[in-house]
Amino acid sequence: MLSSLLLFAFLALLMTFRYSYAVVPLLAGGVAFCGLLFVWLQPGHSLRLARGDVLCLAALLLFSLLWLADVVRTGKWPVGEGNQGILLPLWPMLAALVLMAWRVFPPKAGFWWAGVALGALLVGSIASYEHWVLGRGRPDNGMNAIPFGNVSLLLATLSLVGLLARLGMRPVKGEWWLRGFYALAVGAGLLAAVLSGTRGSWIVFPALILLVFGVFWRQLHRGGMVALALLVAVVVLSTSFMPRAGVTQRVAQAVQNLEEYTEGDTYSSLGVRLEMWRAGARLFREKPILGWGEGRLEARRDQWVSEGLYDKGISRYDQLHNDLVDTAARRGLVGLVSLLLLYGVPLVLFATHLRRRRDVQGQALALSGVIVVVAFIGFGLTQSLLRDVRGLSGFLGMLTACWCLLKATPEGGGEGARA
């Protein structure tokens, strides 16, 4: 029960309260340590891990250890926005600890669905208040608007999976209230993503929607699926074209920035990103195996900026606005492989279960795992989200929860098929 409550709190509060990204995982880690200690001290009891568990743990630990080795090599910890990222390399280890414990004491799936839905409702409420009451152009809840918008979109998509899963399950008492709750969560999360002005999330959204409807298309009534797809489209488009939403302006700005960049003007949002990627590619070419390392990357980049090789705007950031480029430049091919394994191992495992499972709950959880990985790959194309405290915390927490819930859900359905 405690693991269920911690999971619910993590999902609901991740983008709501300032330090919940760290407080809840640390509590979960402490409880996990005590639980594993209890298991190991019991006579005749042992921790039995399946092949998939070992692969997930290996991917987490490899990514963490290589990042820590880079810290040892350079003597520099990642800084992160507001100096919040100093212990980021240790977080995958914490996720591994929680994963082992939750394989023994798994949360209940209902707390996952309730958590993502409540989280989406909360971010939608916060974004609405900041935008229409406080008059802020890009609501962010006191954090970077990019991870705020990205995670809001992810919560909305996961709420949509929860809604469609409910449509395929045996109705329970208060079923219409539950469906309404999930439907509101979808709308609220999408609203927050649109109002945040996070263009990277809009690029990823079509891929996520195709995944969701591709899985549920053959299981649910076609007419209902078409109606739901149209409803999602109407919500997104109507919100996007609100006069104060700023979506059309952000799209027009991106097109203008690209035109300006081709003409040599690099001092714009998109232009600075392209400059960072160009610098990152050169950094990687100069040290392709182990990369430049924490701190040294910034020093070399700033040296090039002082020589006039790149726009000075790229020196304002502690990352290269692309997880693949940043990792390759910072930790070389070795680090890039560890990142690809962190993405690829869970993605293959979730996709395998998605093809194999026939129960609605199992398919919904496997699909959620695929969505989490695909979403963060997409988000990471325009922002180094795994160097953001809430980005990395959200990715690791959701990944761990999806895997443990999936493995704990019986394939035959039964009670495990109820959300």
C-alpha positions in Angstrom: 0.0 0.0 0.0 2.9 2.4 0.8 4.4 1.9 -2.6 1.0 2.7 -4.2 0.7 5.9 -2.2 4.2 7.0 -3.1 3.6 6.3 -6.8 0.4 8.3 -6.7 2.0 11.2 -4.9 5.0 11.2 -7.4 2.7 11.4 -10.5 0.3 13.9 -9.1 2.8 16.2 -7.6 5.8 16.0 -10.0 4.9 19.2 -11.8 2.9 20.8 -9.0 5.1 21.4 -6.0 8.6 22.7 -6.2 10.6 19.9 -4.6 8.3 16.9 -5.1 10.6 15.7 -7.9 13.2 14.8 -5.3 11.3 14.4 -2.0 8.9 11.6 -3.2 11.7 9.6 -4.9 13.9 9.9 -1.9 11.1 8.6 0.3 10.5 5.8 -2.1 14.2 5.0 -2.0 14.2 4.9 1.8 11.2 2.6 1.9 12.6 0.5 -0.9 15.9 0.0 1.1 14.0 -1.0 4.2 11.8 -3.4 2.2 14.7 -5.1 0.5 16.6 -5.4 3.8 13.5 -7.1 5.3 13.4 -9.5 2.4 17.1 -10.4 2.6 16.9 -10.9 6.4 14.1 -13.4 6.1 15.3 -17.1 6.2 14.8 -18.9 2.9 13.7 -15.7 1.1 15.7 -14.3 -1.8 15.1 -11.6 -4.4 14.2 -13.3 -7.7 14.7 -11.2 -10.7 13.6 -12.1 -14.2 15.7 -11.5 -17.3 13.9 -8.3 -18.2 14.5 -7.0 -14.6 18.2 -7.6 -15.0 18.4 -5.9 -18.3 16.5 -2.8 -17.0 18.8 -2.7 -13.9 21.9 -3.0 -16.1 20.8 -0.2 -18.4 20.1 2.1 -15.4 23.4 1.2 -13.6 25.5 1.5 -16.7 24.2 5.0 -17.5 24.7 6.1 -13.9 28.2 4.6 -13.5 29.5 6.1 -16.7 28.1 9.5 -15.7 29.7 9.2 -12.3 33.0 8.2 -13.9 32.9 11.3 -15.9 32.3 13.4 -12.8 35.4 11.7 -11.2 37.4 12.3 -14.4 36.7 16.1 -14.5 36.0 16.8 -10.8 32.8 18.6 -11.9 29.2 17.7 -11.1 26.3 18.7 -13.5 24.9 22.1 -12.4 21.4 22.1 -13.9 19.0 25.1 -13.8 19.2 26.8 -10.4 22.0 24.6 -9.3 19.5 21.8 -8.7 21.2 19.1 -10.8 24.3 18.4 -8.8 23.4 14.8 -7.9 21.7 13.8 -11.2 24.2 11.0 -11.9 23.0 9.1 -8.8 19.4 9.2 -9.7 19.4 6.1 -12.0 20.9 4.2 -9.0 17.9 5.3 -6.9 15.6 4.2 -9.6 17.3 0.8 -9.7 16.9 0.4 -6.0 13.2 1.2 -6.2 12.7 -1.1 -9.2 14.1 -4.1 -7.2 11.8 -3.3 -4.2 8.7 -2.7 -6.3 9.2 -6.1 -8.0 8.7 -7.6 -4.6 6.2 -5.1 -3.2 4.5 -3.7 -6.4 2.1 -0.7 -6.3 -1.5 -1.1 -7.5 -2.2 -0.2 -11.1 -5.2 1.9 -10.1 -2.8 4.4 -8.3 -0.9 4.8 -11.5 -3.9 5.7 -13.5 -5.3 8.0 -10.8 -1.9 9.7 -10.4 -1.4 10.5 -14.0 -4.9 11.8 -14.3 -4.8 14.0 -11.2 -1.4 15.2 -12.3 -2.8 16.3 -15.7 -5.7 18.0 -14.0 -3.4 19.9 -11.7 -1.1 21.1 -14.4 -4.0 22.2 -16.5 -5.5 24.2 -13.6 -2.1 25.8 -12.8 -1.6 26.7 -16.5 -5.1 28.2 -16.8 -4.7 30.3 -13.7 -1.3 31.6 -14.7 -2.3 32.3 -18.2 -5.8 33.8 -17.9 -5.7 35.2 -14.3 -2.1 36.3 -13.9 -1.7 37.1 -17.6 1.5 35.1 -18.2 2.2 34.3 -21.8 3.9 31.0 -21.1 2.7 29.3 -17.9 5.5 27.3 -16.1 4.6 27.0 -12.4 7.9 28.6 -11.4 10.0 26.2 -13.4 11.3 26.0 -17.0 8.3 26.1 -19.3 9.8 23.4 -21.6 9.8 20.5 -19.1 6.5 21.8 -17.7 4.9 21.6 -21.2 6.5 18.3 -22.1 5.5 16.4 -19.0 2.0 18.0 -19.1 1.6 16.5 -22.6 2.9 13.1 -21.4 0.4 13.1 -18.5 -2.4 13.9 -20.9 -1.4 11.1 -23.2 -1.2 8.6 -20.4 -4.6 9.7 -19.2 -5.9 9.0 -22.7 -4.5 5.5 -22.4 -6.3 5.2 -19.0 -9.5 6.4 -20.6 -9.4 3.9 -23.5 -8.4 1.1 -21.2 -11.5 1.8 -19.1 -13.6 1.6 -22.2 -12.3 -1.9 -22.8 -12.9 -3.2 -19.3 -15.8 -4.5 -17.4 -17.8 -1.6 -16.1 -17.7 -1.0 -12.3 -19.8 1.2 -10.0 -19.3 4.9 -10.9 -17.9 4.0 -14.3 -19.1 7.1 -16.0 -17.6 9.3 -13.3 -14.2 7.5 -13.8 -14.4 8.0 -17.6 -15.3 11.7 -17.1 -12.4 12.1 -14.7 -9.9 10.7 -17.3 -11.5 12.7 -20.1 -11.1 16.0 -18.2 -7.5 15.0 -17.4 -6.7 14.6 -21.1 -8.1 18.0 -21.9 -6.4 19.7 -18.9 -3.0 18.2 -19.8 -3.3 19.2 -23.4 -4.3 22.7 -22.4 -1.2 23.0 -20.2 1.1 21.8 -23.0 -0.4 24.2 -25.5 -0.4 27.2 -23.2 3.2 26.5 -22.1 4.3 27.3 -25.7 6.6 24.2 -25.7 7.1 23.5 -29.4 9.0 20.3 -28.9 6.1 18.6 -27.3 3.8 19.5 -30.2 6.2 17.7 -32.6 6.1 14.5 -30.5 2.3 14.5 -29.9 1.3 13.1 -33.3 3.6 10.1 -32.8 2.1 9.4 -29.4 -1.4 9.7 -30.7 -0.7 7.2 -33.5 0.7 4.8 -30.9 -2.3 5.1 -28.7 -5.0 4.7 -31.4 -2.9 2.0 -33.2 -3.1 -0.2 -30.1 -6.8 0.4 -29.2 -8.2 0.7 -32.7 -8.9 -3.1 -33.1 -10.2 -3.5 -29.6 -12.8 -0.7 -29.2 -15.8 0.4 -31.2 -14.6 2.2 -34.3 -17.2 4.9 -34.1 -16.2 5.7 -30.6 -12.5 5.8 -31.5 -13.2 8.2 -34.4 -15.3 10.4 -32.2 -12.6 10.5 -29.5 -9.9 11.3 -32.0 -12.0 14.2 -33.4 -12.6 15.4 -29.8 -8.8 15.4 -29.1 -8.2 17.3 -32.3 -10.9 19.8 -31.6 -9.5 20.4 -28.0 -6.0 20.9 -29.4 -6.9 23.1 -32.3 -9.4 25.3 -30.4 -6.9 25.9 -27.6 -4.1 26.6 -30.1 -6.1 29.3 -32.0 -7.2 31.1 -28.9 -6.1 34.8 -29.3 -3.9 34.7 -26.1 -2.6 31.2 -26.4 0.3 32.3 -28.7 0.6 29.0 -30.6 0.3 30.5 -34.1 2.8 33.2 -33.1 5.2 30.5 -31.8 4.9 28.5 -35.0 5.4 31.7 -37.1 8.4 32.6 -35.0 10.0 29.2 -35.6 9.6 29.6 -39.3 11.0 33.1 -39.2 14.0 32.0 -37.0 14.8 29.3 -39.5 14.8 31.8 -42.4 17.0 34.2 -40.4 19.4 31.4 -39.6 19.9 30.5 -43.2 20.7 34.2 -43.8 23.3 34.2 -41.1 21.3 35.6 -38.2 21.9 33.1 -35.3 20.6 35.1 -32.4 17.1 33.6 -32.0 15.6 30.8 -30.1 15.9 28.3 -33.0 19.1 29.8 -34.2 20.9 29.4 -30.9 19.7 25.8 -30.8 21.1 25.1 -34.2 24.4 26.7 -33.2 24.5 24.5 -30.1 24.0 21.4 -32.2 26.7 22.5 -34.6 29.1 23.1 -31.7 28.1 19.8 -30.2 28.9 18.0 -33.5 32.4 19.6 -33.6 33.0 18.8 -29.9 32.2 15.1 -30.6 34.5 15.0 -33.6 37.4 16.3 -31.6 36.9 13.7 -28.8 34.7 10.9 -30.1 35.4 8.1 -27.6 35.1 9.6 -24.1 34.0 13.2 -24.9 35.0 16.4 -23.2 33.4 15.7 -19.8 31.4 17.8 -17.3 32.7 21.4 -17.1 35.3 20.9 -19.8 32.6 20.9 -22.6 31.4 24.4 -21.5 35.0 25.7 -21.3 35.8 24.6 -24.8 32.5 25.8 -26.2 33.0 29.2 -24.6 36.5 29.4 -26.0 35.1 29.0 -29.5 32.5 31.6 -28.8 35.2 34.1 -27.7 37.0 33.4 -31.0 33.8 34.3 -32.9 33.2 30.8 -34.2 29.7 30.5 -32.7 27.0 32.8 -31.5 27.5 34.1 -28.0 24.0 33.0 -27.1 25.0 29.4 -26.7 27.1 30.3 -23.6 23.9 31.1 -21.6 23.1 27.4 -21.2 24.6 24.5 -19.4 23.5 21.9 -22.0 23.2 21.6 -25.8 19.4 21.3 -26.0 19.5 17.8 -27.4 20.1 14.7 -25.2 21.9 12.7 -28.0 24.2 15.6 -29.0 24.9 16.7 -25.4 25.7 13.1 -24.3 27.9 12.4 -27.3 29.8 15.6 -26.9 30.1 15.3 -23.1 30.8 11.5 -22.7 31.6 10.4 -26.3 30.6 7.2 -27.9 30.8 5.4 -24.6 28.2 7.7 -23.0 26.1 7.7 -26.2 25.8 3.9 -26.1 24.7 4.1 -22.5 22.0 6.6 -23.4 20.8 4.5 -26.3 20.6 1.4 -24.0 18.7 3.5 -21.4 16.2 4.2 -24.1 16.4 1.0 -26.1 16.3 -1.8 -23.5 13.0 -0.7 -21.8 11.5 0.2 -25.2 12.2 -3.3 -26.6 10.9 -4.9 -23.4 7.7 -2.9 -23.3 7.1 -3.4 -27.0 7.6 -7.2 -26.6 4.9 -7.3 -23.9 2.6 -5.0 -25.9 2.7 -7.6 -28.8 2.2 -10.5 -26.5 -0.3 -9.4 -23.9 -4.0 -9.8 -24.6 -5.5 -8.4 -21.4 -6.5 -4.8 -21.5 -4.6 -3.8 -18.3 -1.4 -5.4 -19.4 -1.6 -3.8 -22.9 -2.4 -0.4 -21.4 0.6 -0.6 -19.0 3.0 -1.9 -21.8 1.7 0.9 -24.1 2.3 3.4 -21.3 5.9 2.2 -21.0 6.4 2.6 -24.8 4.9 6.1 -24.7 7.1 7.2 -21.8 10.3 6.2 -23.7 9.1 7.5 -27.1 8.0 10.8 -25.5 11.3 11.4 -23.8 13.3 10.5 -27.0 11.2 13.1 -28.8 11.4 15.7 -26.1 15.2 15.1 -26.0 15.6 16.2 -29.6 15.1 19.9 -28.8 16.0 20.0 -25.1 18.5 18.0 -22.9 15.6 16.8 -20.7 17.6 14.1 -18.9 19.8 16.9 -17.5 16.7 18.6 -16.1 15.8 17.6 -12.6 12.1 17.1 -13.3 12.8 15.6 -16.7 15.1 12.9 -15.4 13.0 12.3 -12.3 9.9 11.9 -14.4 11.5 9.6 -16.9 13.1 7.3 -14.3 10.0 7.3 -12.1 7.5 6.5 -14.8 9.8 4.0 -16.4 10.3 2.1 -13.1 6.6 2.2 -12.3 5.4 1.0 -15.7 7.8 -1.9 -15.6 7.0 -3.1 -12.1 3.2 -2.7 -12.6 3.3 -4.6 -15.9 5.3 -7.5 -14.4 2.8 -7.6 -11.4 -0.3 -7.6 -13.6 -1.5 -11.2 -14.3 -1.8 -11.9 -18.0 -5.2 -13.5 -17.6 -6.7 -10.2 -16.4 -8.8 -10.9 -13.3 -8.6 -8.2 -10.6 -5.4 -7.0 -12.2 -7.5 -5.9 -15.2 -9.3 -3.3 -13.3 -7.9 0.2 -13.2 
